Amino acid sequence: MKRHFFTLYFILLFSSLAFSQKKTNVILEGCEELTFDKQSGRDCQVLRGNVRFRHEDVLMFCDSAYFYDGTNSFDAFGHVRVIQNEETSMYSDSMFYDGNTTLMRARGAVELRAGKSSLKTHFLDFYRNQNYGYYYAGGEVYDTDYHITSRQGYYYTESKSYLFKDSVTLVHPNYIINGDSLRYNQNSSLATLLGPSVIYGNSYKVHTTKGWTYTNTSIGRLYNYSVIDYKGGRRMTADSMFFDANLGKVKAYHDAEVHDSTQKVIIRAQYMEGDSTKPAYVLAHGNPYLIDYSDADSFYMRADTFRYCEIDSIHDEIRAYNAVRFYRKDMQGKCDSLVYYVQDSMAVMYSEPVIWSERNQMTGAKRIDIYMKNQAPEKIHIPEKAFIISDEGDDQYNQLSGRKADAYIVNNKLSRVDLIGEATSLYYSKDDRDLLIGVNKARGSEMSIYLTKRNKLDKIIMTPDSEGVMYPPDRVPEEERLLKNFSWRESERPRSKEDIIK
């Protein structure tokens, strides 16, 4: 009984397989002339003039053909045309077709039209049952939005998508992509970069290993720390970047960085927005900091937000907002916001600004202007409620105050201070052995204070209306040791670049 059961099982299994693998015949529907011949030892029909074949739902036309008896296949020559449906058709100089495997080997001037795209090549193998075609000796695809060339390529009819490999170039009105591999979907207009690629735009160049873009909108995304190089020496990179090539906008996420090699400025943040159109700008959020390495003594600055923008074709500026702190070996500072005018080498600090330089501290009510020369501070202007303090140790502070002040710096040393309006000075005078001689306090409408290279008082030049007093060291009244509005803010001072970066 078991033997009959297994015999029946195998008969049914074989019948099922045979049915599932049933082949359909290629049908010759017409030609003008038919003769018989032998090609390579095979019997064949020689067909000439308006030859027409049908296989299942596909029509095939040509000028002439060899139709091989018993093999369900033929070779077609001259004006070969294949129509699969309303959206898919193929043209070539010659073609071999195997009805058993549904393989088409098109040769010569091959063109595969699929929807609004057109694939052109000289060697195309198309597998109808598996719904894909393959070219291997160079090809190009034309569409209303793009033109793509590559050494190898695949087209998948069901998904209406292409896979391009080896020396891929996509030409778009807004950019050109050169890459190793690229996938493109006709339905969504989505181009996906699958390997090392370079994108060339009108004002930028992108290096990436992974990304995608919609060719109909020029919107896309880049991954794996892609790099965007802009004309003028500016570079942006991040873990991932979203871009709109039409608008020239970029949004960068995680470990984002902008590097301006011309101005020698680097900005790093967790999130950035950029616009390459005129005037171009970069907006940095998420724990951002800036490095200016244009001088041997690099400048480090941190704020809640940075905006690096072009004012016009010549002038750039950097704006820092909220909780601004900066560090340089010869100068440190803190304020609420800051604007740096790059070409003018000038920085403006706003809202409770304070600057430290060696033992000196400078403050103003609302604003401090810093003028640079050869990448180093040259002059500091305090337009309102100027106050300058120098720590002499042992709770002794030299102090200068005035309605406004100009401080001049030579070789990174405070050299002269001009006080204008309600000028007041308080100095601890010392001899060559650094022993206290007395405390000198003076008042006047204006005065100029000159300092030695060691930050010691050299001389004070006062207007005729000025008055002053020298207190002996042991007879200085306690209320005279500090000027009005004295505030020593050393605890807020950045001590190193790590205080800014970390």
Protein Blocks (a to p, Z undefined) as FASTA:
>chain_A
ZZmmmmmmmmmmmmmmmmmmpccddddfbdfbdcdddeehiacdddeehiacdehjaccd
dfbdcddehklpacdeehiacdfblmbccddfbdcddfklopacdehjddddehjbccdd
fbdcddfknopacdfebpadddfkbccddfbdcddfklopaddeehiacddfkbccddfb
dcddfklopacdfbdcddddfkbccddfbdcddfklopacdeehiacddehiiacddfbd
cddfknopacdeehiacddfknopacddfbdcddfbdcdddddeehiacddfkbfbdcdd
ddfbdcdddfblmbccdddeehiacddfkbccddfbdcddfklopacdeehiacdehjbc
cddfkbccdddeehiafbdcdfbhpaddddebjhiacddddfbdcdddeehiafbdcdee
jiacddddddfkopafbdcddddfbdcddddfkopafbdcddfkbccddddfklccfklm
pcghiacfklmpcfbfklmmZZ
